[in-house]
Amino acid sequence: MASLDTAAHPSQTADQLARRGLLFILSSPSGAGKTTISRMLLDADEEIKLSVSATTRPPRAGEIDGVHYHFVDQAEFDRMVEEDDFYEWAQVFGHCYGTPKGHIRAALKDGQDFLFDIDWQGTQQLYQKDQQDVVRVFILPPSIAELRRRLESRATDDATVIDARMERARAEISHWDAYDYVVINEDVSTCFAKVREILHAERVKRQRQTGLIPFVRELMS
């Protein structure tokens, strides 16, 4: 049996097999930690990029157009909806948010992973359009009381807005069983470690290892 010539097949070495990218979704009720976990993941892992959403919401302090969001007016957003330019879109607290398709589909073939920080409604839309590439992770708070405490500690919303967010949180939590994985965020470091384990496991699933077939054929030649 011939040995594997890794020099002749540099793209098919065991630790660098070609693979298809994935759409990694993190959802949670507001205040449960998905944005914090998302930032930690982006800082720790160079193989995943944030999917930048378009929104009609005005920029907050420190937010950069094209980095945090694509800030557009309502007319532009409506045009994108009409032209089917979104994987998913939704209206939240009076503002529209959507995920532009753009270069995502082509980049998946090259092994690029994308991170989505979206709600349950967006997750459902994205999953319906691209089931094979989607990995759905839902983050739960340790308790409703702790969730409210976290929202109040931000000191960015008044009591009326917090009440609305809590009501929406209960609605979001009711859809926990529509996700592939559920992680409770009692300690952010522990939660982050679990989310990374999920991402690593999903990357090596057989159906995503597009380089496996030529690699195994070479082993058997």
ZIQUIWO-V193691 format. One record per residue. N is the residue number from 1. RES is the residue in one small letter. D_LAST is the distance of its C-alpha to the last C-alpha in whole Angstrom. Layout:
BEGIN
n/res/d_last
N/RES/D_LAST
N/RES/D_LAST
END
This chain:
BEGIN
n/res/d_last
1/m/6
2/a/6
3/s/8
4/l/9
5/d/11
6/t/14
7/a/16
8/a/14
9/h/14
10/p/17
11/s/18
12/q/15
13/t/16
14/a/16
15/d/20
16/q/20
17/l/18
18/a/20
19/r/22
20/r/25
21/g/28
22/l/31
23/l/35
24/f/36
25/i/40
26/l/42
27/s/45
28/s/48
29/p/52
30/s/54
31/g/55
32/a/52
33/g/50
34/k/47
35/t/48
36/t/48
37/i/45
38/s/43
39/r/45
40/m/43
41/l/40
42/l/40
43/d/41
44/a/39
45/d/36
46/e/35
47/e/32
48/i/35
49/k/37
50/l/41
51/s/41
52/v/45
53/s/47
54/a/50
55/t/53
56/t/57
57/r/58
58/p/60
59/p/58
60/r/59
61/a/60
62/g/57
63/e/55
64/i/53
65/d/52
66/g/49
67/v/48
68/h/49
69/y/50
70/h/50
71/f/54
72/v/55
73/d/59
74/q/59
75/a/59
76/e/56
77/f/54
78/d/55
79/r/54
80/m/51
81/v/51
82/e/52
83/e/49
84/d/47
85/d/46
86/f/45
87/y/42
88/e/45
89/w/49
90/a/52
91/q/55
92/v/56
93/f/60
94/g/61
95/h/58
96/c/55
97/y/51
98/g/48
99/t/45
100/p/44
101/k/41
102/g/41
103/h/37
104/i/36
105/r/34
106/a/32
107/a/31
108/l/30
109/k/27
110/d/27
111/g/27
112/q/30
113/d/32
114/f/36
115/l/38
116/f/41
117/d/45
118/i/46
119/d/48
120/w/47
121/q/48
122/g/46
123/t/43
124/q/44
125/q/44
126/l/41
127/y/39
128/q/40
129/k/39
130/d/35
131/q/34
132/q/31
133/d/31
134/v/34
135/v/35
136/r/38
137/v/40
138/f/44
139/i/46
140/l/49
141/p/52
142/p/53
143/s/57
144/i/59
145/a/61
146/e/59
147/l/58
148/r/61
149/r/62
150/r/59
151/l/60
152/e/64
153/s/62
154/r/61
155/a/65
156/t/64
157/d/65
158/d/68
159/a/69
160/t/68
161/v/65
162/i/64
163/d/65
164/a/63
165/r/60
166/m/60
167/e/61
168/r/58
169/a/56
170/r/57
171/a/56
172/e/52
173/i/52
174/s/52
175/h/49
176/w/47
177/d/45
178/a/44
179/y/41
180/d/38
181/y/39
182/v/43
183/v/44
184/i/47
185/n/48
186/e/51
187/d/50
188/v/48
189/s/46
190/t/45
191/c/44
192/f/42
193/a/40
194/k/39
195/v/38
196/r/36
197/e/34
198/i/34
199/l/33
200/h/30
201/a/29
202/e/29
203/r/27
204/v/24
205/k/24
206/r/21
207/q/22
208/r/23
209/q/20
210/t/19
211/g/16
212/l/14
213/i/12
214/p/10
215/f/10
216/v/9
217/r/6
218/e/5
219/l/6
220/m/4
221/s/0
END
